Structures are given as C-alpha cells and as structure tokens.
Amino acid sequence: MFSISQLFKRTKSTDMNKFLIVGLGNIGIDYAMTRHNIGFEILDLMSENFEDNYESRRYGEILRTKTNGKSLIFLKPNTFMNLSGKAIKYWKNKENIHNDNLLVVLDDLNLDFGKSRFRKFGKDGGHNGLKSINDYLGSNKYCRLRFGIGNNFKKGSQIDFVLEKWSDEELKSLPNLIDHNINIIFHYIKHGSENTMNKFN
C-alpha cells in the first residue's frame, strides 16, 4: 500500500509549460567573464528582461519568472563546472522538468568564436560540465545551446585558455553575440526545440 503522498509522487506528471534553463560556469570573482563562464553571462543578461531576482538556493542561484504563459527557472549551479550534473539533477527532479524543457547553455571549444549551435541531444564533446550532466542524469537527451569560444591555444594549454578572460577583440563582439543567443533561448521557449534547430542552426 502507498501513502497519499507516495501515490502523488508516482502519478505526478511533468508540466510542459515549465522550463529549466541552466547556464554553466564556475562561481567566484576569479572566474567572472572567462570563456568557460559564458553560460552564466548569457543567463545574467537574459534575466535583465525580467523584474525577478536570483536567490541563493540548494546547489545554485535560482531565478523564477514567467513569459508568454510559460514558467521559467534559471539556474546557475554553484557546484563548479565538473559537478554541474549534481545541481541539474536535483532541480530537474524537484521541479519535475521534462527532458525537452531542460536547456543547458555552455561554452564549446569545437566551434569557432561566436558561432552557436542548438541540439536536442548529443555527446559531451570533451566538456566536463556536459560529462557530469550526462553521468548524473543517465542520459544525453536534453537540449543544449553551445557558444563557440574557438580553440586558439597552444597544445597543452586548453585549461588555461578556457579559464582566461575574453580578449579585447572578443569583448567588442560579445554583446551582440550574447543577444543573439538570448533570442535563440526565447525562440526555443516559445516554439520548441525542433523549430529552433531549423531556424538557427
């Protein structure tokens, strides 16, 4: 026999109007405005479209808001990049988010600087944040928006490159590129993943 609360948990269905939007990055002033933190930067600027503010919650900073009848939860994990999956699994389960309504925003060495790519699933591509998420969720079937940071580094200096601040030249282009990615996210929320891939990839 199940208790009423257990029965409710078993029969609770996902709300397809609720989205979990996750920006990947590392917490702390030393990591601010580094290439690896572009997920944080995009969410920070996207949140300026709303009056709601971030709150410190379990495993990260959370902002709750609504747009066009959709409930949005922004998450900036405080677990550091290599344990991103721990925070995402917790909030995905807590809020009962469907895989199609989970979007992870991150940097990508395999794309030229400024190029964006939206996918519904995929391998981690050597990205430790995605590897953690895939491991914790036991699946790679969730949406991700990759922001290209290029691979202009010498052999063996990949870690230094992703943790460096943006170059002066990159900073000139960054505001428009971030705006473009914010537009992609809003389009995804409104029109879904398939339509977003067809329009922006």
Short mmCIF file of the C-alpha atoms (twelve columns), coordinates in Angstrom:
data_MODEL
# 
_entry.id   MODEL 
# 
loop_
_atom_site.group_PDB 
_atom_site.id 
_atom_site.type_symbol 
_atom_site.label_atom_id 
_atom_site.label_alt_id 
_atom_site.label_comp_id 
_atom_site.label_asym_id 
_atom_site.label_seq_id 
_atom_site.Cartn_x 
_atom_site.Cartn_y 
_atom_site.Cartn_z 
_atom_site.pdbx_PDB_model_num 
ATOM 1   C CA . MET A 1   0.000  0.000  0.000   1 
ATOM 2   C CA . PHE A 2   1.151  3.518  -0.819  1 
ATOM 3   C CA . SER A 3   0.527  6.579  1.281   1 
ATOM 4   C CA . ILE A 4   -1.273 9.506  -0.340  1 
ATOM 5   C CA . SER A 5   1.994  11.456 -0.629  1 
ATOM 6   C CA . GLN A 6   3.766  8.500  -2.258  1 
ATOM 7   C CA . LEU A 7   0.891  7.992  -4.680  1 
ATOM 8   C CA . PHE A 8   1.012  11.694 -5.596  1 
ATOM 9   C CA . LYS A 9   4.731  11.478 -6.337  1 
ATOM 10  C CA . ARG A 10  4.209  8.409  -8.515  1 
ATOM 11  C CA . THR A 11  1.398  9.947  -10.557 1 
ATOM 12  C CA . LYS A 12  2.708  13.491 -10.786 1 
ATOM 13  C CA . SER A 13  3.100  14.462 -14.447 1 
ATOM 14  C CA . THR A 14  5.521  16.909 -15.997 1 
ATOM 15  C CA . ASP A 15  4.362  20.438 -16.760 1 
ATOM 16  C CA . MET A 16  5.220  21.117 -20.403 1 
ATOM 17  C CA . ASN A 17  4.887  24.856 -19.756 1 
ATOM 18  C CA . LYS A 18  7.731  24.817 -17.225 1 
ATOM 19  C CA . PHE A 19  11.349 25.202 -18.365 1 
ATOM 20  C CA . LEU A 20  14.686 24.806 -16.584 1 
ATOM 21  C CA . ILE A 21  17.318 26.999 -18.250 1 
ATOM 22  C CA . VAL A 22  20.823 26.292 -16.958 1 
ATOM 23  C CA . GLY A 23  23.945 28.365 -17.556 1 
ATOM 24  C CA . LEU A 24  27.198 26.545 -16.903 1 
ATOM 25  C CA . GLY A 25  30.163 28.209 -15.222 1 
ATOM 26  C CA . ASN A 26  32.321 28.421 -12.129 1 
ATOM 27  C CA . ILE A 27  31.451 30.565 -9.121  1 
ATOM 28  C CA . GLY A 28  33.788 33.201 -7.705  1 
ATOM 29  C CA . ILE A 29  35.241 36.520 -8.822  1 
ATOM 30  C CA . ASP A 30  38.312 34.820 -10.306 1 
ATOM 31  C CA . TYR A 31  36.114 33.126 -12.923 1 
ATOM 32  C CA . ALA A 32  33.926 36.095 -13.829 1 
ATOM 33  C CA . MET A 33  33.987 36.999 -17.539 1 
ATOM 34  C CA . THR A 34  36.098 33.992 -18.504 1 
ATOM 35  C CA . ARG A 35  35.361 31.919 -21.585 1 
ATOM 36  C CA . HIS A 36  34.196 28.941 -19.505 1 
ATOM 37  C CA . ASN A 37  31.554 31.138 -17.839 1 
ATOM 38  C CA . ILE A 38  29.648 32.218 -20.940 1 
ATOM 39  C CA . GLY A 39  26.612 30.250 -19.708 1 
ATOM 40  C CA . PHE A 40  26.465 32.428 -16.587 1 
ATOM 41  C CA . GLU A 41  26.926 35.582 -18.658 1 
ATOM 42  C CA . ILE A 42  24.093 34.746 -21.049 1 
ATOM 43  C CA . LEU A 43  21.678 33.966 -18.195 1 
ATOM 44  C CA . ASP A 44  22.667 37.122 -16.305 1 
ATOM 45  C CA . LEU A 45  21.882 39.328 -19.290 1 
ATOM 46  C CA . MET A 46  18.750 37.378 -20.201 1 
ATOM 47  C CA . SER A 47  17.419 37.877 -16.674 1 
ATOM 48  C CA . GLU A 48  17.513 41.658 -17.209 1 
ATOM 49  C CA . ASN A 49  14.353 41.198 -19.280 1 
ATOM 50  C CA . PHE A 50  12.507 40.382 -16.053 1 
ATOM 51  C CA . GLU A 51  11.957 42.097 -12.715 1 
ATOM 52  C CA . ASP A 52  12.658 38.932 -10.729 1 
ATOM 53  C CA . ASN A 53  15.989 38.397 -8.969  1 
ATOM 54  C CA . TYR A 54  18.266 35.447 -8.299  1 
ATOM 55  C CA . GLU A 55  18.135 33.777 -4.893  1 
ATOM 56  C CA . SER A 56  20.716 31.510 -3.306  1 
ATOM 57  C CA . ARG A 57  19.193 28.048 -3.087  1 
ATOM 58  C CA . ARG A 58  20.454 24.498 -2.859  1 
ATOM 59  C CA . TYR A 59  23.230 23.842 -5.363  1 
ATOM 60  C CA . GLY A 60  22.999 27.235 -7.040  1 
ATOM 61  C CA . GLU A 61  21.431 30.585 -7.788  1 
ATOM 62  C CA . ILE A 62  17.774 30.345 -8.864  1 
ATOM 63  C CA . LEU A 63  15.550 32.884 -10.618 1 
ATOM 64  C CA . ARG A 64  11.867 32.158 -11.177 1 
ATOM 65  C CA . THR A 65  9.850  34.135 -13.690 1 
ATOM 66  C CA . LYS A 66  7.180  33.820 -16.388 1 
ATOM 67  C CA . THR A 67  6.795  34.800 -20.023 1 
ATOM 68  C CA . ASN A 68  4.051  34.114 -22.570 1 
ATOM 69  C CA . GLY A 69  2.291  31.732 -20.187 1 
ATOM 70  C CA . LYS A 70  5.480  29.721 -19.594 1 
ATOM 71  C CA . SER A 71  7.165  29.284 -16.202 1 
ATOM 72  C CA . LEU A 72  10.927 29.720 -16.323 1 
ATOM 73  C CA . ILE A 73  13.524 28.635 -13.812 1 
ATOM 74  C CA . PHE A 74  17.044 29.949 -14.396 1 
ATOM 75  C CA . LEU A 75  19.799 28.001 -12.653 1 
ATOM 76  C CA . LYS A 76  23.452 28.941 -12.196 1 
ATOM 77  C CA . PRO A 77  24.988 25.947 -10.372 1 
ATOM 78  C CA . ASN A 78  27.388 26.657 -7.506  1 
ATOM 79  C CA . THR A 79  28.899 23.163 -7.686  1 
ATOM 80  C CA . PHE A 80  31.656 24.255 -10.109 1 
ATOM 81  C CA . MET A 81  31.731 23.008 -13.684 1 
ATOM 82  C CA . ASN A 82  32.797 19.419 -13.067 1 
ATOM 83  C CA . LEU A 83  29.802 18.715 -10.809 1 
ATOM 84  C CA . SER A 84  27.162 20.616 -12.803 1 
ATOM 85  C CA . GLY A 85  25.100 17.460 -13.116 1 
ATOM 86  C CA . LYS A 86  24.522 17.287 -9.369  1 
ATOM 87  C CA . ALA A 87  22.704 20.633 -9.334  1 
ATOM 88  C CA . ILE A 88  20.801 19.978 -12.540 1 
ATOM 89  C CA . LYS A 89  19.580 16.559 -11.449 1 
ATOM 90  C CA . TYR A 90  18.340 17.990 -8.152  1 
ATOM 91  C CA . TRP A 91  16.371 20.861 -9.713  1 
ATOM 92  C CA . LYS A 92  15.135 18.825 -12.666 1 
ATOM 93  C CA . ASN A 93  13.669 16.238 -10.283 1 
ATOM 94  C CA . LYS A 94  12.411 18.780 -7.764  1 
ATOM 95  C CA . GLU A 95  10.547 20.769 -10.411 1 
ATOM 96  C CA . ASN A 96  9.608  17.698 -12.471 1 
ATOM 97  C CA . ILE A 97  11.059 19.090 -15.686 1 
ATOM 98  C CA . HIS A 98  10.633 17.151 -18.919 1 
ATOM 99  C CA . ASN A 99  13.864 16.488 -20.874 1 
ATOM 100 C CA . ASP A 100 12.572 18.575 -23.785 1 
ATOM 101 C CA . ASN A 101 12.210 21.526 -21.389 1 
ATOM 102 C CA . LEU A 102 15.720 21.341 -19.978 1 
ATOM 103 C CA . LEU A 103 18.203 23.628 -21.756 1 
ATOM 104 C CA . VAL A 104 21.894 23.839 -20.865 1 
ATOM 105 C CA . VAL A 105 23.897 26.848 -22.109 1 
ATOM 106 C CA . LEU A 106 27.659 26.363 -22.300 1 
ATOM 107 C CA . ASP A 107 30.960 27.151 -23.994 1 
ATOM 108 C CA . ASP A 108 32.348 24.989 -26.809 1 
ATOM 109 C CA . LEU A 109 35.962 24.696 -27.961 1 
ATOM 110 C CA . ASN A 110 34.869 22.816 -31.076 1 
ATOM 111 C CA . LEU A 111 33.026 25.813 -32.532 1 
ATOM 112 C CA . ASP A 112 34.598 28.986 -33.887 1 
ATOM 113 C CA . PHE A 113 34.280 32.017 -31.640 1 
ATOM 114 C CA . GLY A 114 30.744 33.378 -31.641 1 
ATOM 115 C CA . LYS A 115 29.147 30.509 -33.539 1 
ATOM 116 C CA . SER A 116 26.117 28.986 -31.807 1 
ATOM 117 C CA . ARG A 117 24.624 25.521 -32.150 1 
ATOM 118 C CA . PHE A 118 21.367 24.223 -30.673 1 
ATOM 119 C CA . ARG A 119 20.880 20.474 -30.223 1 
ATOM 120 C CA . LYS A 120 18.268 18.184 -28.611 1 
ATOM 121 C CA . PHE A 121 20.858 15.620 -27.503 1 
ATOM 122 C CA . GLY A 122 24.476 14.676 -28.047 1 
ATOM 123 C CA . LYS A 123 27.785 13.512 -26.612 1 
ATOM 124 C CA . ASP A 124 29.774 15.601 -24.158 1 
ATOM 125 C CA . GLY A 125 32.421 16.521 -26.763 1 
ATOM 126 C CA . GLY A 126 35.082 16.575 -24.057 1 
ATOM 127 C CA . HIS A 127 33.235 19.192 -21.995 1 
ATOM 128 C CA . ASN A 128 33.432 18.304 -18.294 1 
ATOM 129 C CA . GLY A 129 30.156 20.061 -17.500 1 
ATOM 130 C CA . LEU A 130 28.223 18.030 -20.061 1 
ATOM 131 C CA . LYS A 131 30.004 14.866 -18.969 1 
ATOM 132 C CA . SER A 132 28.823 15.461 -15.400 1 
ATOM 133 C CA . ILE A 133 25.263 16.132 -16.542 1 
ATOM 134 C CA . ASN A 134 25.169 13.000 -18.710 1 
ATOM 135 C CA . ASP A 135 26.503 10.929 -15.813 1 
ATOM 136 C CA . TYR A 136 24.056 12.292 -13.212 1 
ATOM 137 C CA . LEU A 137 21.003 12.156 -15.487 1 
ATOM 138 C CA . GLY A 138 21.999 8.861  -17.059 1 
ATOM 139 C CA . SER A 139 21.045 10.387 -20.393 1 
ATOM 140 C CA . ASN A 140 22.262 12.828 -23.034 1 
ATOM 141 C CA . LYS A 141 18.759 13.518 -24.303 1 
ATOM 142 C CA . TYR A 142 18.242 17.120 -23.210 1 
ATOM 143 C CA . CYS A 143 18.611 20.390 -25.077 1 
ATOM 144 C CA . ARG A 144 21.887 22.283 -25.148 1 
ATOM 145 C CA . LEU A 145 22.973 25.601 -26.642 1 
ATOM 146 C CA . ARG A 146 26.692 25.693 -27.358 1 
ATOM 147 C CA . PHE A 147 28.510 29.024 -27.644 1 
ATOM 148 C CA . GLY A 148 31.717 28.757 -29.661 1 
ATOM 149 C CA . ILE A 149 34.861 30.055 -27.970 1 
ATOM 150 C CA . GLY A 150 37.297 28.747 -30.596 1 
ATOM 151 C CA . ASN A 151 40.471 26.795 -29.975 1 
ATOM 152 C CA . ASN A 152 43.187 29.393 -30.398 1 
ATOM 153 C CA . PHE A 153 45.575 27.913 -27.868 1 
ATOM 154 C CA . LYS A 154 48.863 26.037 -27.907 1 
ATOM 155 C CA . LYS A 155 48.940 22.297 -27.317 1 
ATOM 156 C CA . GLY A 156 48.607 21.518 -23.616 1 
ATOM 157 C CA . SER A 157 47.167 24.917 -22.660 1 
ATOM 158 C CA . GLN A 158 43.454 24.167 -23.115 1 
ATOM 159 C CA . ILE A 159 42.615 24.623 -19.421 1 
ATOM 160 C CA . ASP A 160 44.369 27.992 -19.300 1 
ATOM 161 C CA . PHE A 161 42.522 29.082 -22.443 1 
ATOM 162 C CA . VAL A 162 39.011 28.319 -21.215 1 
ATOM 163 C CA . LEU A 163 39.710 29.946 -17.836 1 
ATOM 164 C CA . GLU A 164 41.170 33.130 -19.356 1 
ATOM 165 C CA . LYS A 165 39.283 36.405 -19.682 1 
ATOM 166 C CA . TRP A 166 37.934 37.323 -23.096 1 
ATOM 167 C CA . SER A 167 40.388 39.119 -25.351 1 
ATOM 168 C CA . ASP A 168 39.803 42.798 -26.182 1 
ATOM 169 C CA . GLU A 169 38.810 41.806 -29.712 1 
ATOM 170 C CA . GLU A 170 36.317 39.231 -28.460 1 
ATOM 171 C CA . LEU A 171 34.815 41.710 -26.000 1 
ATOM 172 C CA . LYS A 172 33.867 44.012 -28.888 1 
ATOM 173 C CA . SER A 173 31.663 41.322 -30.422 1 
ATOM 174 C CA . LEU A 174 30.401 39.720 -27.221 1 
ATOM 175 C CA . PRO A 175 27.310 41.913 -26.507 1 
ATOM 176 C CA . ASN A 176 25.756 41.252 -29.930 1 
ATOM 177 C CA . LEU A 177 26.628 37.561 -29.759 1 
ATOM 178 C CA . ILE A 178 25.054 37.203 -26.322 1 
ATOM 179 C CA . ASP A 179 21.915 38.999 -27.559 1 
ATOM 180 C CA . HIS A 180 21.730 36.515 -30.434 1 
ATOM 181 C CA . ASN A 181 21.893 33.578 -28.020 1 
ATOM 182 C CA . ILE A 182 19.235 35.123 -25.800 1 
ATOM 183 C CA . ASN A 183 16.999 35.357 -28.883 1 
ATOM 184 C CA . ILE A 184 17.626 31.659 -29.540 1 
ATOM 185 C CA . ILE A 185 16.585 30.775 -25.977 1 
ATOM 186 C CA . PHE A 186 13.399 32.856 -26.157 1 
ATOM 187 C CA . HIS A 187 12.562 31.247 -29.501 1 
ATOM 188 C CA . TYR A 188 13.082 27.783 -28.001 1 
ATOM 189 C CA . ILE A 189 10.768 28.587 -25.085 1 
ATOM 190 C CA . LYS A 190 8.070  29.842 -27.429 1 
ATOM 191 C CA . HIS A 191 8.414  27.458 -30.392 1 
ATOM 192 C CA . GLY A 192 10.200 24.329 -29.145 1 
ATOM 193 C CA . SER A 193 13.450 22.582 -29.947 1 
ATOM 194 C CA . GLU A 194 12.741 21.311 -33.479 1 
ATOM 195 C CA . ASN A 195 11.682 24.730 -34.736 1 
ATOM 196 C CA . THR A 196 14.685 26.338 -33.045 1 
ATOM 197 C CA . MET A 197 17.155 23.945 -34.680 1 
ATOM 198 C CA . ASN A 198 15.607 24.543 -38.093 1 
ATOM 199 C CA . LYS A 199 15.725 28.310 -37.711 1 
ATOM 200 C CA . PHE A 200 19.126 28.911 -36.120 1 
ATOM 201 C CA . ASN A 201 21.487 26.034 -36.944 1 
# 
